């Protein structure tokens, strides 16, 4: 009898712990988290990785496309002495679940709503970067009672695209293209996000290189492509007049990504002014010598703007 029980017991143990011991997932490979990472299971069975530091009024940080919550390290480390700083990894990125599911701006906005409800958060200040800023705008439109105000760094969604330009994005973006991006091109892509890439941003490049060999890397690639399509297919510009929340828009004056230089050219300031003019209670700030990752590249200036906005 004992001989029969032992193999069955071992099989059950392997089934129970086999996946938990997989050290080749992005969750295991990514090393840049400075705060304790917690996990929250949402109603749709997606698991969200997040950090929760400090006390006071809630700042909920939402990262951009293909990024993760450590992109806010410099901001959280400074602001957690005055505010409760919660940062999440969006589904598909960082240490959160990477479901092979259709993605949209409304999907992400619902994630924000479900997360806040589970955490018993209300009247939060959303701090979004790039795609995370467009998600913030979408959440403010869909769940206005939940969102008190917004601080948007280099927000996607203020630049508009015609039908042909939207098709261009679909043509140039594919999961295979993301998967086959070389190490050198990955480095170039990151440098392009900054005016002058600081040395302490190197962890972003290293983590991006590390996850290429991970067992769930294909799901990451899926979410990158789906994220681009979601931003393009669900624009928010025409709905900006319906946003009543007080909003601060911050651009790096030398942003290389917004506006899209291949389709539009021009300056981020122009995009920012056009977007802010559509909203009832919004203001624009420009930070010189800063690129798309303005909140990291010019963290001191960005943190000062956040504090100034919160104190009003």
C-alpha positions as CSV (number, residue, x, y, z in Angstrom):
1,X,0.0,0.0,0.0
2,X,2.8,2.4,0.9
3,X,4.5,1.8,-2.5
4,X,1.2,2.9,-4.2
5,X,0.7,6.0,-2.1
6,X,4.2,7.4,-2.5
7,X,4.1,7.8,-6.4
8,X,0.6,9.3,-6.2
9,X,1.7,11.7,-3.4
10,X,4.7,12.7,-5.5
11,X,2.6,13.3,-8.6
12,X,0.2,15.5,-6.6
13,X,3.0,17.5,-5.2
14,X,4.5,18.0,-8.6
15,X,1.1,19.2,-10.0
16,X,0.6,21.5,-7.0
17,X,4.0,23.1,-7.0
18,X,5.4,22.5,-10.5
19,X,4.4,25.8,-12.0
20,X,5.1,27.8,-8.8
21,X,8.7,26.6,-9.1
22,X,9.2,27.7,-12.7
23,X,12.0,30.1,-12.5
24,X,11.9,31.0,-16.2
25,X,8.9,33.4,-16.1
26,X,9.1,37.2,-16.2
27,X,7.9,37.2,-12.6
28,X,11.0,35.4,-11.6
29,X,13.5,37.2,-14.0
30,X,12.6,40.8,-13.3
31,X,14.7,42.3,-10.5
32,X,14.1,46.0,-10.4
33,X,11.4,46.2,-7.7
34,X,12.6,48.3,-4.8
35,X,9.4,48.0,-2.7
36,X,7.7,44.8,-1.4
37,X,5.5,43.4,-4.2
38,X,2.0,42.2,-3.3
39,X,-0.5,40.4,-5.4
40,X,-4.3,40.9,-5.7
41,X,-6.7,38.5,-7.4
42,X,-9.4,40.4,-9.4
43,X,-12.9,39.1,-10.2
44,X,-11.8,38.1,-13.7
45,X,-9.1,35.9,-12.2
46,X,-6.3,38.2,-13.3
47,X,-3.6,38.6,-10.7
48,X,-2.3,42.2,-10.3
49,X,1.2,42.8,-8.9
50,X,1.4,46.1,-6.9
51,X,3.3,48.0,-4.3
52,X,1.8,50.1,-1.5
53,X,4.0,52.6,0.3
54,X,3.3,55.5,2.6
55,X,0.1,57.0,4.1
56,X,-2.2,59.8,3.2
57,X,-4.1,60.7,0.0
58,X,-3.8,58.0,-2.6
59,X,-1.7,58.3,-5.7
60,X,-2.3,55.4,-8.0
61,X,0.6,55.0,-10.6
62,X,-0.1,53.4,-14.0
63,X,2.9,52.7,-16.2
64,X,3.0,52.8,-20.0
65,X,3.3,50.3,-22.8
66,X,5.8,47.5,-22.3
67,X,6.8,49.1,-19.0
68,X,6.2,48.2,-15.4
69,X,5.8,49.7,-12.0
70,X,9.6,50.2,-11.2
71,X,9.5,53.0,-13.8
72,X,8.0,55.0,-10.9
73,X,10.8,54.2,-8.4
74,X,12.2,57.7,-8.3
75,X,8.8,59.3,-7.8
76,X,7.5,56.9,-5.2
77,X,10.7,57.0,-3.1
78,X,10.2,60.8,-2.8
79,X,6.5,61.0,-2.5
80,X,5.7,58.2,-0.1
81,X,6.6,60.4,2.8
82,X,3.6,62.6,2.1
83,X,1.1,60.3,0.2
84,X,0.0,56.7,-0.1
85,X,1.7,55.6,-3.3
86,X,0.3,52.6,-4.9
87,X,1.8,51.4,-8.2
88,X,0.5,48.5,-10.3
89,X,1.8,46.3,-13.1
90,X,-0.9,46.2,-15.8
91,X,-1.9,42.8,-17.1
92,X,0.6,41.5,-19.5
93,X,3.6,43.3,-18.0
94,X,5.9,43.1,-15.0
95,X,4.9,40.5,-12.4
96,X,1.1,40.6,-13.2
97,X,-0.8,37.9,-15.0
98,X,-0.3,37.7,-18.8
99,X,-3.6,36.4,-20.1
100,X,-3.9,35.6,-23.8
101,X,-7.0,37.7,-24.1
102,X,-8.4,40.6,-26.2
103,X,-7.1,43.9,-24.9
104,X,-8.7,47.4,-25.0
105,X,-8.6,50.7,-23.2
106,X,-11.9,49.8,-21.6
107,X,-10.4,46.5,-20.4
108,X,-7.5,48.3,-18.7
109,X,-9.9,50.9,-17.3
110,X,-12.0,48.1,-15.8
111,X,-8.9,46.6,-14.3
112,X,-8.3,50.0,-12.5
113,X,-11.9,50.0,-11.3
114,X,-11.8,46.4,-10.0
115,X,-8.4,47.0,-8.3
116,X,-9.7,50.1,-6.6
117,X,-12.9,48.3,-5.4
118,X,-10.9,45.4,-4.1
119,X,-8.5,47.7,-2.3
120,X,-11.4,49.8,-1.0
121,X,-10.0,53.0,-2.7
122,X,-12.2,55.9,-3.7
123,X,-11.6,59.4,-5.1
124,X,-8.1,58.5,-6.1
125,X,-5.6,60.6,-8.0
126,X,-4.4,58.7,-11.1
127,X,-0.8,59.3,-12.1
128,X,-0.4,57.8,-15.6
129,X,2.5,57.7,-18.1
130,X,2.0,57.3,-21.9
131,X,-0.4,54.5,-22.4
132,X,-1.1,54.5,-18.7
133,X,-2.3,58.1,-19.1
134,X,-4.7,57.2,-21.9
135,X,-6.0,54.4,-19.6
136,X,-6.4,57.0,-16.8
137,X,-8.4,59.2,-19.2
138,X,-10.6,56.3,-20.2
139,X,-11.1,55.4,-16.5
140,X,-12.1,58.9,-15.7
141,X,-14.7,58.9,-18.5
142,X,-16.1,55.5,-17.5
143,X,-15.9,55.8,-13.7
144,X,-16.0,59.5,-12.9
145,X,-17.0,59.0,-9.2
146,X,-14.0,56.8,-8.6
147,X,-11.4,59.2,-10.0
148,X,-10.8,62.5,-8.2
149,X,-8.1,64.0,-10.4
150,X,-5.3,63.0,-12.8
151,X,-1.6,63.8,-13.4
152,X,-0.6,62.6,-16.8
153,X,3.0,62.3,-18.0
154,X,3.6,62.2,-21.8
155,X,0.0,61.1,-22.3
156,X,-1.0,59.0,-25.2
157,X,-4.5,59.7,-26.5
158,X,-4.1,63.4,-27.2
159,X,-2.6,62.8,-30.6
160,X,-5.1,61.8,-33.3
161,X,-4.7,59.5,-36.2
162,X,-6.8,59.0,-39.4
163,X,-7.8,55.7,-40.8
164,X,-4.7,55.2,-42.9
165,X,-2.4,56.1,-40.0
166,X,-4.2,53.6,-37.8
167,X,-3.6,50.9,-40.4
168,X,0.1,51.8,-40.5
169,X,0.3,50.9,-36.8
170,X,-1.3,47.6,-37.5
171,X,1.1,46.9,-40.4
172,X,4.3,47.6,-38.5
173,X,3.3,46.0,-35.2
174,X,3.2,42.2,-34.7
175,X,4.0,39.8,-32.0
176,X,6.8,38.3,-34.1
177,X,8.3,41.8,-34.6
178,X,8.4,42.3,-30.9
179,X,9.7,38.8,-30.2
180,X,12.5,39.1,-32.8
181,X,13.7,42.6,-31.7
182,X,17.5,42.3,-31.3
183,X,19.4,43.3,-28.2
184,X,20.9,46.3,-29.9
185,X,17.5,47.5,-31.1
186,X,16.1,47.1,-27.7
187,X,18.9,49.4,-26.3
188,X,18.3,51.9,-29.1
189,X,14.5,51.9,-28.4
190,X,15.1,52.7,-24.7
191,X,17.6,55.5,-25.5
192,X,15.0,57.0,-27.8
193,X,12.6,57.3,-24.8
194,X,15.0,59.9,-23.2
195,X,16.5,63.2,-24.0
196,X,19.8,61.9,-22.4
197,X,19.3,58.4,-21.0
198,X,20.5,58.4,-17.4
199,X,22.8,55.6,-16.2
200,X,20.3,54.6,-13.5
201,X,17.7,53.7,-16.2
202,X,19.8,50.8,-17.3
203,X,17.7,48.4,-15.2
204,X,14.9,48.9,-17.7
205,X,17.0,47.7,-20.6
206,X,18.4,44.8,-18.6
207,X,15.0,43.5,-17.5
208,X,13.7,43.8,-21.1
209,X,16.7,41.8,-22.3
210,X,16.3,39.2,-19.6
211,X,12.6,38.4,-20.3
212,X,13.3,37.4,-23.9
213,X,14.1,33.8,-22.7
214,X,11.2,33.5,-20.4
215,X,8.5,30.9,-20.8
216,X,5.7,33.6,-20.9
217,X,7.5,36.0,-23.2
218,X,5.1,35.3,-26.1
219,X,2.3,36.6,-23.9
220,X,4.3,39.8,-23.2
221,X,4.7,40.3,-27.0
222,X,0.9,39.7,-27.4
223,X,0.2,42.5,-24.9
224,X,2.6,44.9,-26.5
225,X,0.9,44.6,-29.8
226,X,-2.6,44.6,-28.3
227,X,-1.7,47.7,-26.3
228,X,-0.7,49.6,-29.4
229,X,-3.9,48.6,-31.2
230,X,-6.0,49.5,-28.2
231,X,-4.5,53.0,-28.0
232,X,-5.1,53.6,-31.7
233,X,-8.5,51.9,-32.0
234,X,-10.0,53.5,-28.9
235,X,-9.0,57.2,-29.0
236,X,-10.1,59.5,-26.3
237,X,-9.5,62.9,-27.9
238,X,-13.1,63.6,-29.0
239,X,-14.3,62.7,-25.5
240,X,-12.0,65.0,-23.6
241,X,-14.7,67.7,-23.2
242,X,-16.6,65.2,-21.0
243,X,-13.8,65.0,-18.5
244,X,-14.6,67.1,-15.4
245,X,-11.7,66.0,-13.2
246,X,-8.9,68.5,-12.5
247,X,-6.0,67.3,-14.7
248,X,-2.3,68.2,-15.0
249,X,-0.6,67.2,-18.2
250,X,3.2,67.1,-18.2
251,X,5.4,66.6,-21.3
252,X,9.2,66.5,-21.7
253,X,9.9,69.3,-24.2
254,X,12.1,66.9,-26.2
255,X,9.7,63.9,-26.3
256,X,10.7,61.8,-29.3
257,X,7.6,59.6,-29.3
258,X,4.7,62.1,-29.1
259,X,3.9,63.3,-31.6
260,X,4.7,60.4,-33.8
261,X,7.6,61.7,-35.9
262,X,6.9,59.3,-38.8
263,X,3.3,60.3,-39.2
264,X,3.1,63.9,-37.9
265,X,6.3,65.5,-36.7
266,X,6.1,68.6,-34.7
267,X,6.5,69.1,-30.9
268,X,5.0,67.6,-27.8
269,X,4.0,71.1,-26.7
270,X,1.7,71.4,-29.6
271,X,0.0,68.1,-28.8
272,X,-0.3,69.0,-25.1
273,X,-1.8,72.4,-25.8
274,X,-4.4,70.9,-28.2
275,X,-5.4,68.3,-25.7
276,X,-5.6,70.6,-22.7
277,X,-7.7,73.0,-24.7
278,X,-10.3,70.3,-25.0
279,X,-10.7,69.7,-21.3
280,X,-12.6,71.8,-18.8
281,X,-10.1,71.9,-16.0
282,X,-6.7,71.0,-17.3
283,X,-3.3,72.6,-17.4
284,X,0.0,71.9,-19.2
285,X,3.5,71.9,-17.9
286,X,6.7,71.4,-20.0
287,X,10.0,70.2,-18.6
288,X,13.0,71.1,-20.6
289,X,15.8,68.7,-21.4
290,X,13.5,65.7,-21.0
291,X,12.1,63.0,-23.2
292,X,9.2,60.6,-23.1
293,X,10.2,59.2,-19.7
294,X,10.0,62.6,-18.3
295,X,9.0,61.5,-14.8
296,X,12.1,59.4,-14.5
297,X,14.6,61.6,-16.4
298,X,13.6,64.7,-14.5
299,X,12.3,63.1,-11.4
300,X,12.9,66.1,-9.1
301,X,11.0,68.5,-11.3
302,X,8.2,65.9,-11.9
303,X,7.9,65.3,-8.1
304,X,7.7,69.0,-7.5
305,X,4.9,69.4,-10.0
306,X,3.0,66.5,-8.4
307,X,3.3,68.0,-4.9
308,X,2.3,71.4,-6.2
309,X,-0.8,69.9,-7.9
310,X,-1.8,67.9,-4.8
311,X,-1.5,70.9,-2.5
312,X,-3.9,73.0,-4.4
